[in-house]
């Protein structure tokens, strides 16, 4: 399994990867990251979560944008769940 630290150690720029791959690396890095997970749990809505995740992405040098986070699973789903909004509304 490739981790962010291995990727950086290899000299590869993580920003050259697809948004989906960078989000996967972010999610992997969040596993066991107690402070970040506690900060995410304290967020009152999805926008606050995106702020926390943008900070984590920046720290890890993944270069993810707010839009990439908002639109890429599983982060997209986390934001939806926090906001409790439907991704798509069918009918009225």
N, C-alpha and C positions, 0 to 999 in steps of 0.2 A: 504494500500500500504506500502510495506517495503522500508525503506530508508536506506542509508548507515549508518547514525548515529544510527538508531534503531537497525540495525544489530550489529554494534559495541557495543552499550549499552547492548545488550543481551549476549555479550561474544562470539558470533559466529565469527569465522574467515572467512571473505568474500572470501579468497582464496580457501576455500573448495567448493565454488559454481562453476558451469560450466562457461566457458568463456562467453557463451551467456547471462547468468544471470548477470555476473559481468559487461559486456558491457551495459546491460539494466540499471543497477544501475548507471553506469557512465553517460549515456545519461540523465537519470533522474536528476542526480546531476548537469549536465550542463544547465538544464533549468533554466534560470534566472541568471546564473553565468556570469555577464557582462564582467569582465576582461578576462575570459577564452574564451568567445565567440568572443570578439574583437581580441584576439590573434589568434584564429583560422581563422578569416576573413582576417587578415594580412598575413597569410601564403602564400608563393608563389607556393607551391606544396604540394602534399600529404605527403611527407616525413616530411616536417616541421609540418604539422598537427599532424602526429604521435608523433613527439617530444612533442608537447603541450599536447596531450592526454595522453602520457606516464607520464608526470609530474602530470597531474590531477589524474591519476590512482594511482600514488605513494602517493600523498597527501591524497587520500581517503582510502589508504591501501587496494586497490582492487587486487594488484599483477598481473595486466594484462601485458603480454609481447607485444612487437612490432608485432610479428606474429599473436597473438590472435586478436589484434586490426585490423591489416591489413586484416584478413580473416573473421571477424565476422560482419554481418550486425547489425546496419546500418552504423557503422564506415567504413566498407569496401566500401560501396557505396559513402560515403562522400569523401574518398580518391580517388576513381575512378573519381568522379565529378571534384574534384580539379585538378587532373592530366589530365582529359578528355581522358582517355585511355579506350579501350574496355576491359572488363573482359575476354571475350572469342572472338576469331576471327574465323569465319567459312569461309573456302575457302582461296583464296589468298588475 
